Amino acid sequence: MDFPAGCTVLLGPNGAGKSTLLSLGASILQPAAGRVTFGRFDSSLRADRKCYRRSIGWLPQNIQPVPGLTVREQAAYAGWLKGLSKREAWDRSSLALDRVRLADLAERRSHELSGGQLRRLGIAQTLVHEAEVVLLDEPTAGLDPVQRGVFRELVGGLSEMVHFVVSTHQTEDLADIYGTVVVFDRGSPVFQGTTQEFFSLAPDSVAPERRAETAYRGLVRGEV
């Protein structure tokens, strides 16, 4: 499969393969067959791996605060791990935190952040090393409605400078953020198309606020 530019959402029940796909994309897992590429870089080739990983940002379901580090120090540390010099990482961390609306919390210890703030710090960690693609695995799981709204606004606002691939169970507000929808079921993609093509799978009689949910339920067979 190919992912187009912009924001792509991965939908599917538990066990469908969304997290596995994102782990392959982040080069945490290596494919038993086939290739995972970004541009001219192949994640399986040792000569390409550093450049591949520099281009890809990864936000797993659980963002862990680093004990003893401030918010800015943790963002800078992530950039250093991706190959930036200490000075580069420190300088870029300030801009990254500003982009995710955490600049006013830069000196707070990262373990003092709320769940929603930690997710935003996770995105800042990918912006420090200027990732071109950011992979987000269930980024709004466990967040309250206000935190989910803030996070969705953040992703939408950053989509002009970064491409996103987001795994989620939630079908609300798809049209506000995502240009492409991919639906997985039992390890295989059962749909890939534009958001409007996805909505068109629902009958015309369905209310607009239920079209995404109806289209999704028509494609999947349930949790495995």
N, C-alpha and C positions, 0 to 999 in steps of 0.2 A: 504494500500500500504506500501511497504518497500522501503527505499532508501539505495542503496549500498554505500560502502565506496568510497571516491574520490570526484569528482566534478559532480554534477547533475544540469542540466539546466531545468527550467520550462518554456515552451513556451505556448502561448495562447492569444487570443484577449482580449480586455478590457471586463471585466465582466465575464471572464471564471472561476474565482475562485482561481487564483494564490495567490493573496494577502491574501485571507481568509485562504488558506491552510498554508501559512507561519505564519500567526497570530496564528493559532492553534498550529503549531510547536513551536512557541516562548512562548506558554501558555498565550498569551494576550487574546485569546478567549478560552473558554472551549467547548468541543464537547457536543452537545445535546444527542448524542448516540455514542457508540464506545469508544476507548481509544487512547491516544497519548502517546507513550512510547519511551524512549531512554535507551537502555540496560535494567536494572531492575527498572528504575525509571518511574513512571506514573505521567504525568503532572496534572492529576485530583486529586491525593491523596495529602492531606495537608502534610503528613509525608515525601513525596518524593519531594515536589515542590521546596524546596530550592536547593537540589542536582540536580534536573532536570534543573533548570534555571542556575545553575552554569556551567552546561555542554553545554548549548546552547547559542550561541551569536546571536544577532538580530540587523540587520541593516535595518531600515525602509527606505522608499523612501526619506524622508526629514530628514537630520541630522541637529540638531539645536545646534549652539554654546551656551555655558553657559555664560551668561553675567559676565564679570570681570575675567574669568579664562584664564590662558594661555593654550596652547595646551597640555603641559605635565600635568598641573593641571586637565584639563578635562579628560584626559585618566586615571589619578590616581583616580579621583572622581568616574568614572565608575567602577573601580575595588573595591573601598570601598563599593559602592552600592550593589555589588555582594557578599559581606561578607568578603573581605580581610581586614586585619588591615591597618591602615593608612601607616605604614612603608612598609608593603608588597606592597600595591598599588603604593606607590611612587617609590619603587625600581623597580618594574616590568614595570612601565610606560615607563621608558627609553628604555628598550629592545623592548617593543611593538612599540614605535615610530620609532626605528631604523629599524624594520622589514617592516614597511610601508613607509620608506624613508621620514620621517618627523623629524628626529632627529635634523636637522639644524634649524627647526622652533619651537623647543620645548618651547622657551620663548616668542613666539609671541602670542598675544591675539587670541583666537580661532575665534572670530567674524571677524578677518582680513583674514581668509583663503579663497581661491577660492572654487568653488563648488567641483572640483576634489579633492582638499586637504581635504575638510570636509569629503568626502566619505572615504578617507584613514584614517582619524582620527577615523571615525566610526568603521573601522576594527580594529584599534589599541585598541579601547575600549573593543572589544571582546577578543583580545589577552592578555590583562592585566590579566584577571581572567582565562586564559588558557582554553577557550571554546574548546570543541572537535568538535563541529559542528557549522558552521556559516551560518545563513540564511540571504540572501541579496535580498531585494525587489527592482527591477528596479535600480540597483546601478549605471548604466551609463546614466540614463535618464537626459537630459539637459546638458550633457557634450559634449565638442567639440571632434572631431576625435582624436586629440593628447591626451587629457585627458582620453578618452575611451581606447586608446591603452595602456597608462600607467597603468590604473586600471586593464585591462585584464592581463597584464604581472604580476602585483602584485598578483592577485588571483592565476594565474598559478604557480608562485614561492612559494606560501604558501601552495599549495595543498598537499605537502608531509607531512605537520605537522597538517593540519586542513582539515576536510571535509566541503565542501561547497554545499549548495543548493541555486541556483540563479534563480530568476524570471526575465525574460526579454522579450522584443518584438523583439530583434535583433538576426538574424540568422547567421550573419557573424562570421567567426573564431570559429565555434563550435568545430571543430576537434582539435584546438590548445589547448583547455582548458578542455573540458568536456568529461567524459567517458560515461555518461548516459544522455539520453534525455527523458523528460516527456512532453507530449502535453495535455493541458486541453482545453475543449470546453464545454461551458454551464454547468459548475459545475462538470464535470466528466472527468477522464483521458481517452483519446482516443488512446494513444500510450505510451508505456514505453519500452525502450530498449537501446542498445548501440548506440553510435553516428553513427557507420557504418551501423547498422540496420536501423537507421532513414534515412541516406542518400540513402540506397538501395530502399526506397519507391519511389524515383524519377526515371523516365525512363532513360535508358542508353544514350539516345540521348541528354539529358539535359547537358549543359556545367557545368564543375565542380563548378564554382563560383555561379551557380544558383540552385544546387541540394538541398541545405538545404531549401531555400525559396520555391521551387517546392514541396518538401515533406511536408512542413508545410501547404501549401495551399490545398494540397490534403486531409488533415485531419480535418481542421476546416471549419465551416460554416459562419464565419465572426463575427463581433462585435455584442454584444447584448445590 
